[in-house]
Amino acid sequence: MTKLAIPHWQGRVSPVFDVAGRVLLVEVTGGVAVHCGDLVFGSEFAQDRSRLLCSAGVEVLLCGAISWPFELAVTSAGIVLISQICGNLDAVVSAYISGRLGHFRMPGCRGHRGGGGRGGGCRRRPNS
Protein backbone atom coordinates (compact mmCIF):
# COMPACT_ATOMS: atom_id res chain seq x y z
CA MET A 1 0.00 0.00 0.00
CA THR A 2 1.13 3.54 -0.79
CA LYS A 3 -0.54 6.60 0.65
CA LEU A 4 -0.61 9.64 -1.64
CA ALA A 5 -1.43 13.25 -0.85
CA ILE A 6 -2.50 15.63 -3.61
CA PRO A 7 -3.28 19.31 -2.97
CA HIS A 8 -6.42 20.20 -4.88
CA TRP A 9 -8.81 22.92 -5.90
CA GLN A 10 -12.07 22.41 -7.81
CA GLY A 11 -11.28 18.82 -8.79
CA ARG A 12 -7.79 19.56 -10.09
CA VAL A 13 -4.25 19.51 -8.68
CA SER A 14 -3.59 22.88 -7.02
CA PRO A 15 -1.08 24.89 -9.04
CA VAL A 16 1.06 25.80 -5.98
CA PHE A 17 1.49 23.55 -2.93
CA ASP A 18 2.66 26.39 -0.67
CA VAL A 19 -0.77 28.05 -0.59
CA ALA A 20 -3.03 24.99 -0.90
CA GLY A 21 -5.59 24.66 1.86
CA ARG A 22 -6.07 20.91 1.72
CA VAL A 23 -4.85 17.66 0.23
CA LEU A 24 -6.72 14.62 -0.98
CA LEU A 25 -5.52 11.41 0.67
CA VAL A 26 -5.49 8.32 -1.54
CA GLU A 27 -4.39 4.78 -0.68
CA VAL A 28 -3.10 2.73 -3.59
CA THR A 29 -3.03 -1.04 -3.12
CA GLY A 30 -2.49 -3.52 -5.93
CA GLY A 31 -3.23 -0.94 -8.60
CA VAL A 32 -6.49 0.15 -6.96
CA ALA A 33 -6.98 3.66 -5.56
CA VAL A 34 -9.23 4.34 -2.58
CA HIS A 35 -9.97 7.97 -1.75
CA CYS A 36 -9.60 8.43 2.01
CA GLY A 37 -10.87 11.99 2.32
CA ASP A 38 -9.21 15.36 2.78
CA LEU A 39 -6.56 16.59 5.16
CA VAL A 40 -6.94 20.32 5.91
CA PHE A 41 -3.83 22.38 6.56
CA GLY A 42 -4.19 24.50 9.68
CA SER A 43 -0.87 26.26 9.16
CA GLU A 44 0.95 28.01 6.35
CA PHE A 45 4.39 26.93 7.63
CA ALA A 46 6.39 24.29 5.76
CA GLN A 47 7.43 22.28 8.84
CA ASP A 48 3.86 22.17 10.18
CA ARG A 49 2.54 20.93 6.85
CA SER A 50 5.20 18.22 6.53
CA ARG A 51 4.50 17.04 10.10
CA LEU A 52 0.78 16.83 9.34
CA LEU A 53 1.45 14.81 6.18
CA CYS A 54 3.72 12.45 8.14
CA SER A 55 1.17 12.00 10.91
CA ALA A 56 -1.38 10.98 8.25
CA GLY A 57 1.03 8.34 6.93
CA VAL A 58 1.65 10.06 3.59
CA GLU A 59 4.48 8.47 1.61
CA VAL A 60 4.17 10.35 -1.70
CA LEU A 61 3.18 13.95 -2.40
CA LEU A 62 1.99 14.74 -5.94
CA CYS A 63 1.78 18.49 -6.49
CA GLY A 64 2.16 21.38 -8.89
CA ALA A 65 4.77 24.01 -8.18
CA ILE A 66 6.48 23.98 -4.78
CA SER A 67 9.01 26.39 -3.32
CA TRP A 68 12.39 25.31 -2.01
CA PRO A 69 11.50 25.64 1.74
CA PHE A 70 8.41 23.47 1.31
CA GLU A 71 10.26 20.96 -0.86
CA LEU A 72 13.01 20.68 1.75
CA ALA A 73 10.51 20.21 4.59
CA VAL A 74 8.61 17.50 2.71
CA THR A 75 11.63 15.55 1.47
CA SER A 76 13.45 15.86 4.82
CA ALA A 77 10.41 14.20 6.39
CA GLY A 78 10.99 11.19 4.12
CA ILE A 79 8.08 11.90 1.79
CA VAL A 80 8.71 11.24 -1.92
CA LEU A 81 7.93 14.41 -3.86
CA ILE A 82 6.63 14.37 -7.42
CA SER A 83 6.13 17.99 -8.42
CA GLN A 84 5.16 19.96 -11.52
CA ILE A 85 1.99 17.91 -11.98
CA CYS A 86 -1.31 19.37 -13.18
CA GLY A 87 -4.68 18.01 -14.19
CA ASN A 88 -7.88 16.38 -13.02
CA LEU A 89 -7.46 14.48 -9.73
CA ASP A 90 -8.86 11.16 -10.89
CA ALA A 91 -6.81 11.24 -14.10
CA VAL A 92 -3.63 12.09 -12.17
CA VAL A 93 -4.20 9.24 -9.71
CA SER A 94 -4.79 6.82 -12.59
CA ALA A 95 -1.63 8.07 -14.31
CA TYR A 96 0.38 7.60 -11.10
CA ILE A 97 -0.84 4.00 -10.82
CA SER A 98 -0.02 3.25 -14.48
CA GLY A 99 3.37 5.03 -14.39
CA ARG A 100 2.30 7.67 -16.92
CA LEU A 101 2.55 10.89 -14.90
CA GLY A 102 4.71 12.42 -17.62
CA HIS A 103 1.50 13.21 -19.50
CA PHE A 104 0.47 15.48 -16.60
CA ARG A 105 3.61 17.64 -16.36
CA MET A 106 2.97 21.36 -16.07
CA PRO A 107 3.34 23.29 -19.35
CA GLY A 108 6.97 24.06 -20.11
CA CYS A 109 8.28 21.19 -17.97
CA ARG A 110 10.58 19.11 -20.16
CA GLY A 111 12.22 16.75 -17.71
CA HIS A 112 15.09 16.46 -15.28
CA ARG A 113 17.09 19.49 -14.24
CA GLY A 114 20.62 19.24 -12.87
CA GLY A 115 21.58 19.40 -9.21
CA GLY A 116 20.81 15.85 -8.16
CA GLY A 117 17.07 16.38 -8.31
CA ARG A 118 17.07 19.19 -5.74
CA GLY A 119 16.06 22.77 -6.17
CA GLY A 120 13.30 24.41 -8.14
CA GLY A 121 12.19 23.68 -11.64
CA CYS A 122 11.03 20.57 -13.39
CA ARG A 123 12.37 17.21 -12.35
CA ARG A 124 11.60 13.57 -12.84
CA ARG A 125 10.81 11.50 -9.78
CA PRO A 126 9.69 7.89 -9.25
CA ASN A 127 6.59 6.93 -11.27
CA SER A 128 7.03 9.91 -13.54
C-alpha positions as CSV (number, residue, x, y, z in Angstrom):
1,M,0.0,0.0,0.0
2,T,1.1,3.5,-0.8
3,K,-0.5,6.6,0.7
4,L,-0.6,9.6,-1.6
5,A,-1.4,13.2,-0.9
6,I,-2.5,15.6,-3.6
7,P,-3.3,19.3,-3.0
8,H,-6.4,20.2,-4.9
9,W,-8.8,22.9,-5.9
10,Q,-12.1,22.4,-7.8
11,G,-11.3,18.8,-8.8
12,R,-7.8,19.6,-10.1
13,V,-4.3,19.5,-8.7
14,S,-3.6,22.9,-7.0
15,P,-1.1,24.9,-9.0
16,V,1.1,25.8,-6.0
17,F,1.5,23.6,-2.9
18,D,2.7,26.4,-0.7
19,V,-0.8,28.1,-0.6
20,A,-3.0,25.0,-0.9
21,G,-5.6,24.7,1.9
22,R,-6.1,20.9,1.7
23,V,-4.8,17.7,0.2
24,L,-6.7,14.6,-1.0
25,L,-5.5,11.4,0.7
26,V,-5.5,8.3,-1.5
27,E,-4.4,4.8,-0.7
28,V,-3.1,2.7,-3.6
29,T,-3.0,-1.0,-3.1
30,G,-2.5,-3.5,-5.9
31,G,-3.2,-0.9,-8.6
32,V,-6.5,0.2,-7.0
33,A,-7.0,3.7,-5.6
34,V,-9.2,4.3,-2.6
35,H,-10.0,8.0,-1.8
36,C,-9.6,8.4,2.0
37,G,-10.9,12.0,2.3
38,D,-9.2,15.4,2.8
39,L,-6.6,16.6,5.2
40,V,-6.9,20.3,5.9
41,F,-3.8,22.4,6.6
42,G,-4.2,24.5,9.7
43,S,-0.9,26.3,9.2
44,E,0.9,28.0,6.3
45,F,4.4,26.9,7.6
46,A,6.4,24.3,5.8
47,Q,7.4,22.3,8.8
48,D,3.9,22.2,10.2
49,R,2.5,20.9,6.8
50,S,5.2,18.2,6.5
51,R,4.5,17.0,10.1
52,L,0.8,16.8,9.3
53,L,1.5,14.8,6.2
54,C,3.7,12.4,8.1
55,S,1.2,12.0,10.9
56,A,-1.4,11.0,8.2
57,G,1.0,8.3,6.9
58,V,1.7,10.1,3.6
59,E,4.5,8.5,1.6
60,V,4.2,10.3,-1.7
61,L,3.2,14.0,-2.4
62,L,2.0,14.7,-5.9
63,C,1.8,18.5,-6.5
64,G,2.2,21.4,-8.9
65,A,4.8,24.0,-8.2
66,I,6.5,24.0,-4.8
67,S,9.0,26.4,-3.3
68,W,12.4,25.3,-2.0
69,P,11.5,25.6,1.7
70,F,8.4,23.5,1.3
71,E,10.3,21.0,-0.9
72,L,13.0,20.7,1.7
73,A,10.5,20.2,4.6
74,V,8.6,17.5,2.7
75,T,11.6,15.5,1.5
76,S,13.4,15.9,4.8
77,A,10.4,14.2,6.4
78,G,11.0,11.2,4.1
79,I,8.1,11.9,1.8
80,V,8.7,11.2,-1.9
81,L,7.9,14.4,-3.9
82,I,6.6,14.4,-7.4
83,S,6.1,18.0,-8.4
84,Q,5.2,20.0,-11.5
85,I,2.0,17.9,-12.0
86,C,-1.3,19.4,-13.2
87,G,-4.7,18.0,-14.2
88,N,-7.9,16.4,-13.0
89,L,-7.5,14.5,-9.7
90,D,-8.9,11.2,-10.9
91,A,-6.8,11.2,-14.1
92,V,-3.6,12.1,-12.2
93,V,-4.2,9.2,-9.7
94,S,-4.8,6.8,-12.6
95,A,-1.6,8.1,-14.3
96,Y,0.4,7.6,-11.1
97,I,-0.8,4.0,-10.8
98,S,0.0,3.3,-14.5
99,G,3.4,5.0,-14.4
100,R,2.3,7.7,-16.9
101,L,2.5,10.9,-14.9
102,G,4.7,12.4,-17.6
103,H,1.5,13.2,-19.5
104,F,0.5,15.5,-16.6
105,R,3.6,17.6,-16.4
106,M,3.0,21.4,-16.1
107,P,3.3,23.3,-19.3
108,G,7.0,24.1,-20.1
109,C,8.3,21.2,-18.0
110,R,10.6,19.1,-20.2
111,G,12.2,16.8,-17.7
112,H,15.1,16.5,-15.3
113,R,17.1,19.5,-14.2
114,G,20.6,19.2,-12.9
115,G,21.6,19.4,-9.2
116,G,20.8,15.9,-8.2
117,G,17.1,16.4,-8.3
118,R,17.1,19.2,-5.7
119,G,16.1,22.8,-6.2
120,G,13.3,24.4,-8.1
121,G,12.2,23.7,-11.6
122,C,11.0,20.6,-13.4
123,R,12.4,17.2,-12.3
124,R,11.6,13.6,-12.8
125,R,10.8,11.5,-9.8
126,P,9.7,7.9,-9.3
127,N,6.6,6.9,-11.3
128,S,7.0,9.9,-13.5
